[in-house]
Amino acid sequence: MPWHPSPDWQALTPGTGQATGGVWRTPDGAVVKRLLPGVEDPRHHAYWERQALVASSRIVAGTRGLRTAECLGVERDVDGITVRMAYVAPSAWAPEGLAAALGRFAACSVAEPAWGARDVLRDRLATVERRGGWSVLTRASRATPAIEALWKHRDNALAVLDALPQVPTHGDAHPVNLLGRDGDDVVAIDWEQFGLGPVGFDLAYLLLGVEVPMDELVAAHGGEGREVRRGTAIVAAYTGVSRAAWALTQPDQGDHLARLARLSGVVEEAAQIVVPR
Protein backbone atom coordinates (compact mmCIF):
# COMPACT_ATOMS: atom_id res chain seq x y z
CA MET A 1 0.00 0.00 0.00
CA PRO A 2 1.43 3.42 -0.93
CA TRP A 3 2.51 5.66 1.93
CA HIS A 4 0.26 8.59 2.74
CA PRO A 5 -0.01 11.02 5.68
CA SER A 6 -2.61 10.44 8.35
CA PRO A 7 -5.72 12.57 7.83
CA ASP A 8 -5.38 14.07 11.31
CA TRP A 9 -1.90 15.49 10.59
CA GLN A 10 -1.59 19.23 10.03
CA ALA A 11 0.43 20.17 6.95
CA LEU A 12 3.16 22.64 7.85
CA THR A 13 4.82 23.12 4.48
CA PRO A 14 5.04 21.32 1.14
CA GLY A 15 8.78 21.08 1.77
CA THR A 16 11.54 23.06 0.11
CA GLY A 17 14.29 20.44 -0.02
CA GLN A 18 14.86 18.61 -3.28
CA ALA A 19 13.93 15.29 -1.66
CA THR A 20 11.18 16.55 0.65
CA GLY A 21 7.70 15.23 -0.02
CA GLY A 22 5.96 17.14 2.77
CA VAL A 23 6.10 18.13 6.42
CA TRP A 24 3.30 17.66 8.96
CA ARG A 25 2.65 18.09 12.67
CA THR A 26 0.89 15.23 14.41
CA PRO A 27 -1.71 15.50 17.22
CA ASP A 28 0.87 14.23 19.73
CA GLY A 29 3.23 17.08 18.90
CA ALA A 30 5.74 15.35 16.61
CA VAL A 31 6.86 16.66 13.23
CA VAL A 32 6.88 14.21 10.34
CA LYS A 33 8.98 14.79 7.24
CA ARG A 34 8.60 12.58 4.20
CA LEU A 35 11.71 12.06 2.06
CA LEU A 36 11.44 10.91 -1.54
CA PRO A 37 14.18 9.24 -3.60
CA GLY A 38 16.40 11.65 -5.47
CA VAL A 39 20.14 12.27 -5.74
CA GLU A 40 22.00 9.05 -4.91
CA ASP A 41 25.55 10.41 -4.49
CA PRO A 42 26.12 10.48 -0.70
CA ARG A 43 28.58 13.37 -1.02
CA HIS A 44 26.29 15.58 -3.12
CA HIS A 45 24.65 18.46 -1.27
CA ALA A 46 21.19 17.20 -2.27
CA TYR A 47 21.67 13.53 -1.29
CA TRP A 48 18.13 12.42 -0.60
CA GLU A 49 18.75 10.27 2.49
CA ARG A 50 20.97 12.71 4.42
CA GLN A 51 18.28 14.21 6.67
CA ALA A 52 17.25 10.74 7.80
CA LEU A 53 20.87 9.77 8.45
CA VAL A 54 21.52 12.92 10.47
CA ALA A 55 18.45 12.17 12.57
CA SER A 56 19.03 8.45 13.12
CA SER A 57 22.79 8.73 13.73
CA ARG A 58 22.30 11.57 16.25
CA ILE A 59 25.67 12.88 15.07
CA VAL A 60 24.71 16.45 15.92
CA ALA A 61 22.13 15.76 18.63
CA GLY A 62 24.41 17.08 21.38
CA THR A 63 26.84 19.45 19.68
CA ARG A 64 27.49 22.88 21.15
CA GLY A 65 26.08 25.91 19.43
CA LEU A 66 23.84 24.09 16.99
CA ARG A 67 22.02 20.78 17.28
CA THR A 68 19.09 18.80 15.93
CA ALA A 69 15.77 18.27 17.60
CA GLU A 70 15.15 14.89 19.24
CA CYS A 71 14.70 12.08 16.73
CA LEU A 72 11.55 10.08 17.45
CA GLY A 73 11.97 7.51 14.71
CA VAL A 74 13.01 6.82 11.12
CA GLU A 75 11.02 4.40 8.99
CA ARG A 76 11.92 3.20 5.50
CA ASP A 77 9.61 1.72 2.90
CA VAL A 78 9.79 0.99 -0.82
CA ASP A 79 8.72 4.53 -1.73
CA GLY A 80 10.80 6.65 0.64
CA ILE A 81 11.69 7.49 4.23
CA THR A 82 9.56 8.91 7.03
CA VAL A 83 11.41 10.90 9.69
CA ARG A 84 9.74 11.80 13.00
CA MET A 85 11.25 14.59 15.08
CA ALA A 86 10.24 16.47 18.19
CA TYR A 87 8.52 19.76 17.42
CA VAL A 88 10.82 22.80 17.58
CA ALA A 89 9.11 25.91 18.94
CA PRO A 90 10.28 29.11 17.20
CA SER A 91 12.39 31.42 19.33
CA ALA A 92 13.41 35.01 18.81
CA TRP A 93 17.11 35.24 17.92
CA ALA A 94 19.23 38.29 17.24
CA PRO A 95 21.52 37.71 14.23
CA GLU A 96 24.57 38.18 16.45
CA GLY A 97 23.31 35.41 18.75
CA LEU A 98 22.92 33.09 15.78
CA ALA A 99 26.42 33.97 14.60
CA ALA A 100 27.85 33.14 18.03
CA ALA A 101 26.02 29.80 18.02
CA LEU A 102 27.40 29.00 14.57
CA GLY A 103 30.88 29.81 15.86
CA ARG A 104 30.55 27.35 18.74
CA PHE A 105 29.24 24.71 16.35
CA ALA A 106 32.15 25.26 13.98
CA ALA A 107 34.54 24.68 16.89
CA CYS A 108 33.05 21.23 17.61
CA SER A 109 34.93 18.08 16.75
CA VAL A 110 32.62 15.98 14.58
CA ALA A 111 33.86 12.93 12.69
CA GLU A 112 32.94 13.25 9.03
CA PRO A 113 30.42 10.56 8.04
CA ALA A 114 30.61 8.83 4.67
CA TRP A 115 27.36 10.55 3.69
CA GLY A 116 28.31 14.10 4.70
CA ALA A 117 28.05 16.80 2.03
CA ARG A 118 31.28 17.93 0.43
CA ASP A 119 32.21 20.64 -2.06
CA VAL A 120 28.80 22.32 -1.90
CA LEU A 121 29.88 25.58 -3.52
CA ARG A 122 31.95 23.74 -6.15
CA ASP A 123 28.92 21.64 -7.11
CA ARG A 124 26.63 24.67 -7.20
CA LEU A 125 29.02 26.67 -9.38
CA ALA A 126 29.32 23.72 -11.76
CA THR A 127 25.54 23.77 -12.12
CA VAL A 128 25.59 27.54 -12.72
CA GLU A 129 28.28 27.07 -15.37
CA ARG A 130 26.21 24.46 -17.21
CA ARG A 131 23.36 26.97 -17.28
CA GLY A 132 25.43 29.73 -18.83
CA GLY A 133 27.24 31.20 -15.83
CA TRP A 134 26.42 34.76 -14.81
CA SER A 135 26.02 36.04 -18.38
CA VAL A 136 22.44 37.09 -17.64
CA LEU A 137 23.81 39.73 -15.26
CA THR A 138 25.98 41.15 -18.04
CA ARG A 139 23.05 41.27 -20.46
CA ALA A 140 20.97 43.06 -17.82
CA SER A 141 23.80 45.53 -17.12
CA ARG A 142 24.00 44.21 -13.55
CA ALA A 143 27.55 42.88 -13.70
CA THR A 144 30.37 44.84 -12.09
CA PRO A 145 34.14 44.45 -12.51
CA ALA A 146 34.19 42.60 -9.16
CA ILE A 147 31.46 40.20 -10.29
CA GLU A 148 33.30 39.54 -13.56
CA ALA A 149 36.52 38.93 -11.63
CA LEU A 150 34.79 36.47 -9.30
CA TRP A 151 33.51 34.41 -12.21
CA LYS A 152 36.86 34.47 -14.04
CA HIS A 153 38.77 33.37 -10.94
CA ARG A 154 36.24 30.95 -9.44
CA ASP A 155 38.74 28.07 -9.47
CA ASN A 156 41.10 30.14 -7.34
CA ALA A 157 38.22 30.96 -4.98
CA LEU A 158 37.51 27.27 -4.51
CA ALA A 159 41.20 26.63 -3.84
CA VAL A 160 41.17 29.33 -1.14
CA LEU A 161 38.15 27.66 0.49
CA ASP A 162 39.81 24.23 0.29
CA ALA A 163 42.80 25.62 2.21
CA LEU A 164 40.67 26.94 5.08
CA PRO A 165 39.93 24.81 8.17
CA GLN A 166 37.16 22.34 7.39
CA VAL A 167 34.53 22.41 10.12
CA PRO A 168 31.03 21.01 10.79
CA THR A 169 28.46 22.88 8.71
CA HIS A 170 24.68 22.87 8.77
CA GLY A 171 24.81 23.74 5.09
CA ASP A 172 21.72 25.96 4.91
CA ALA A 173 22.05 28.27 7.90
CA HIS A 174 19.29 30.64 6.86
CA PRO A 175 17.47 32.13 9.87
CA VAL A 176 14.28 30.19 9.04
CA ASN A 177 16.21 26.97 9.74
CA LEU A 178 17.85 28.28 12.94
CA LEU A 179 14.59 27.97 14.75
CA GLY A 180 14.60 26.82 18.35
CA ARG A 181 16.50 27.58 21.52
CA ASP A 182 18.19 25.50 24.19
CA GLY A 183 19.87 28.01 26.48
CA ASP A 184 22.39 29.84 24.29
CA ASP A 185 22.35 27.10 21.66
CA VAL A 186 20.19 26.82 18.55
CA VAL A 187 17.95 23.88 17.74
CA ALA A 188 18.07 23.79 13.94
CA ILE A 189 15.93 22.06 11.33
CA ASP A 190 16.50 20.96 7.71
CA TRP A 191 19.94 19.35 7.88
CA GLU A 192 19.81 18.22 4.24
CA GLN A 193 23.25 19.68 3.44
CA PHE A 194 25.12 18.78 6.64
CA GLY A 195 28.79 17.94 6.30
CA LEU A 196 32.24 19.44 6.66
CA GLY A 197 33.00 22.67 4.86
CA PRO A 198 35.23 25.73 5.00
CA VAL A 199 35.01 27.85 8.11
CA GLY A 200 32.66 30.75 7.42
CA PHE A 201 30.34 28.73 5.17
CA ASP A 202 27.38 28.77 7.56
CA LEU A 203 28.04 32.38 8.53
CA ALA A 204 27.84 33.36 4.84
CA TYR A 205 24.35 31.90 4.55
CA LEU A 206 23.32 33.74 7.70
CA LEU A 207 24.74 36.98 6.27
CA LEU A 208 22.60 36.55 3.16
CA GLY A 209 19.46 36.28 5.29
CA VAL A 210 19.88 39.18 7.74
CA GLU A 211 20.51 42.92 7.63
CA VAL A 212 23.57 42.95 9.89
CA PRO A 213 27.00 43.91 8.47
CA MET A 214 29.54 41.17 7.96
CA ASP A 215 31.96 42.83 10.41
CA GLU A 216 29.49 42.38 13.26
CA LEU A 217 28.64 38.79 12.40
CA VAL A 218 32.30 37.78 12.09
CA ALA A 219 33.06 39.40 15.46
CA ALA A 220 30.14 37.55 17.09
CA HIS A 221 31.14 34.25 15.46
CA GLY A 222 34.60 34.23 17.02
CA GLY A 223 37.35 31.86 16.03
CA GLU A 224 40.27 32.82 13.79
CA GLY A 225 38.89 36.09 12.46
CA ARG A 226 40.87 36.29 9.22
CA GLU A 227 39.98 32.76 8.16
CA VAL A 228 36.31 33.14 9.15
CA ARG A 229 36.10 36.41 7.24
CA ARG A 230 37.69 34.99 4.09
CA GLY A 231 35.37 31.99 4.05
CA THR A 232 32.32 34.13 4.77
CA ALA A 233 33.11 36.72 2.09
CA ILE A 234 33.81 34.19 -0.65
CA VAL A 235 30.80 31.94 0.02
CA ALA A 236 28.42 34.88 0.49
CA ALA A 237 29.64 36.62 -2.67
CA TYR A 238 29.41 33.59 -4.96
CA THR A 239 26.09 32.48 -3.49
CA GLY A 240 24.55 35.95 -3.56
CA VAL A 241 25.61 36.64 -7.16
CA SER A 242 24.38 33.21 -8.29
CA ARG A 243 21.00 33.81 -6.66
CA ALA A 244 20.71 37.20 -8.36
CA ALA A 245 21.58 35.70 -11.75
CA TRP A 246 18.96 33.00 -11.23
CA ALA A 247 16.37 35.58 -10.16
CA LEU A 248 16.74 37.42 -13.47
CA THR A 249 15.42 34.31 -15.23
CA GLN A 250 12.31 34.09 -13.04
CA PRO A 251 8.94 35.87 -13.31
CA ASP A 252 9.15 36.75 -9.61
CA GLN A 253 12.66 37.97 -8.85
CA GLY A 254 12.08 38.30 -5.12
CA ASP A 255 14.64 40.36 -3.25
CA HIS A 256 17.78 38.73 -4.65
CA LEU A 257 18.80 41.72 -6.77
CA ALA A 258 18.27 44.13 -3.89
CA ARG A 259 20.32 41.86 -1.64
CA LEU A 260 23.09 41.75 -4.24
CA ALA A 261 23.21 45.55 -4.21
CA ARG A 262 23.51 45.55 -0.42
CA LEU A 263 26.24 42.91 -0.71
CA SER A 264 28.42 45.03 -3.00
CA GLY A 265 31.10 45.57 -0.36
CA VAL A 266 31.34 41.84 0.34
CA VAL A 267 31.55 41.11 -3.40
CA GLU A 268 34.41 43.61 -3.70
CA GLU A 269 36.22 42.07 -0.74
CA ALA A 270 35.82 38.54 -2.12
CA ALA A 271 37.20 39.65 -5.47
CA GLN A 272 40.26 41.11 -3.77
CA ILE A 273 40.85 37.75 -2.07
CA VAL A 274 40.51 35.52 -5.13
CA VAL A 275 42.18 37.57 -7.88
CA PRO A 276 45.84 36.49 -8.14
CA ARG A 277 48.34 39.21 -7.32
N, C-alpha and C positions, 0 to 999 in steps of 0.2 A: 504494500500500500504506500503511495507517495506521501512524503512528509508534508504536513501542513500545520500552521499555528493553531493553538486552541482558540476557540471562539471567544473565550473570556479574557484573552490577552489584549492589552492596550498597545496599539502600534505607536512607537515613539518616533521612528524615522524610517524611510525606505532604505536607508543605508547608503553611505557615500563611498565606501571602499569598493575596489574593483571586484572583490569576491563576496561582498555582503549582500545577502538576499532579504534582509529585513531585521529590524530590532523591535522587541516588544517588552513590556513590563507585565509581569504576572500578578495575580491577586495576592500572592504571598510575598510580594516585594522583590522578587528576583528580576533580573534583566536577561532576556534571551536574545542571542544573536545567531542568525543562520548564515553559515558560510557555504558558498557554492563553488564547485570546481572551477579553477581558472589556471593561472600561471603555475607551472610545475617546477620551475627552477627554484630550489630552496634558498638560493642566494639573491634572487631577484627581489626588488623592493615590494613587488605585488604578489609574492608567493601566497597562494590562496589558503594554505593551512596555518600560516604563522600565528595568527591571533589565537587559534586553539592551542598551539604548542606553547605559546607564552603563558596562557592560562593554566594548562595542565602541568607544565613543568615547574610553575611557581618561581621561575628564575628571577623575577623582579617583584616578588610578593612582599619582600622585606627590605628592599634597598632604601638607603637614605635619600631624601630629597624628592624622589619620584617612585611611585610603586603602583601596582595593579590593585584593583578591587579583589575581594575574596572570590576565588573560583568555587562554584557550587556544583560543577559537573560538566563533562565534555562527552557528547555522544556522537558516534559515527554511524552512518548508514550508507546505502548504495548511492544516494543522491547528494550527500554533503555532510556537514558537521554542524551540530547544535551546541553552542557554548552558553552555559548559565553562569552568570556572575551576580554578586551582590549589587544592589542598587547603589549608585554614587550620588549623594545629594549635592547639588551645586553649591559652591561657596564663593564668596567675594574675594578675589585676589587682586592686589596691586601688581602691575607688571614687574616691578622690582622684586617683589616677593617670589614671583614665578621664576625670575632669573636666578635668584639665590638658590631656589630648590633645584633648578637645572644644574647649577654649579655643584651642589652636593651630590647629585646623581652622577654627574660626569666623573667625580672623584672616587666613585665606588669601584671595587674590583669585581668584575663579572666575567666569568669564563665564557668565551664566545661559543655559542652552540652551532652545530653544523647547519642549522636552518636560519641563522641570523642574517639579516640583510647586509649586503656589502655594496660599495661603489654606487650608492644611490644617485648622486649627482652625475656621475659618469654615465650611468644608464639613461638618466633623463635627458642629458645633453645629446646622447646618441639618437634618442627618439626625436628631439627637436631638429637635429641635423637631417634625419631622413625626411622630415616634413618641410625642409627648405630653410632651416636656420632662423635667423632673425630678420630675414630680408623684408618681411612685411613692415617692420619698423622703419626701414629705409624708404620704402615706397610711400609710407604715410608721413614722411618727414619727422619721424619721432626718434631716429637714431642720433646719437651724439658721438664725438670722437672716442669717448670713454667706452661706450657700448660697442663700437666697432672694434676697439682694441681688445675688449673682453672676448668677443667672438673669435678674433684672429688668434689669440693666445690662450684659448681654452685648454689646450693640452698642458701648457705650463701651469695654469691654475689648478688642474687636477693633480699635477706633480707636487705643487705646494701643499695641497690638502693631504696627499699621501704621506708627506713628511711630518705632518703634525701628529701629536699624540692621538692614538685611536682609543676612544672612550665609549662607554655605553650610551646609546642614543635611543630615544623614543621614536624618532624618525618623522613625526608629524606634530611637533610641539606647538600647534596653534592653540590659542587660549581656550577654544571650545572643547579641546581634548584634555586640558589641564583643569579638571572639573572640581574634584573634591578636596577635602582637607583632613589631615590627620596631624594635629599640632602644627608644626611649621613645614610639614611635608605635604606634597600634592598626591592625591589619588587620581591617576590618569586613566583615560579610556582610549580605545582604538590604537592598539599596539601593532598594527599591521606591518609597520616598517621598522620594527625593533631590530637592533643589531649593534655592531661597533662602527663608529664613524669618526671623522676628524673632530677634535675639540672645537666647539663653537657651532656645530651643525644645528643642534636643537635651539641654541640661542638665536640663530639666524631666522628660523621659522617663527620664533616668538616675536622678533623684531618686525617681521612682515605683518604681524597681526595686531600690533599695538601702536600707540602714538608717542612712545617714549624714545628719546635719542639713543643711538647705539652706545655712546659714552656711558650713559647711566646704567644701561643693561649690563655692559661688560663689567663695570665696577661692582654691581650687585652680584654678578655671577661668581666673581672671585677666580682663583686659580692663577695660572701664568698669564698675565694680562696680554702680553704681546701675541702669544699663540692663540688665545681665545679670540682676540680682536681680528687676527688674520683669518681664522676659520669663519668667524661670523660674517665679516665683510665679503669674503669670496662667495660663500654659500648664499647669503642674502642677495647679493648683486645678480648672480647667475639665475637664481630662482625668480627674483622679482622681474628681471628683464624677460625671462621666458614666459612668465605669466602674462605680462603685458603684450608680448607678441601673439600669444594664443588669443587673448581677449580681442585683438583687432580682427580676428577671423570669426567672431561670434556676434549674433544679433544683439545680445545683451553683454556689454563689455564690463559691467560691474564697476568696481573701483580700482581695477588693476593699473590703469594708466595714471590715475591720480596718485596711487601709491608709488608708482615708478618715479613720478616727478618729485615726491617727497623723499625718495631714496637717492636722489642725484648725488649727494655727498658720499654716500656709501659706495655707489657705483664708481665714482672718481677714485676713491681710496682703493677699491679692489683692483682697478686698472693699474694703479701705481704699483701694486704688489706683484701683479702677474706679468707685466710687460718687462722683458729682459732689458737689463741696463748695459 
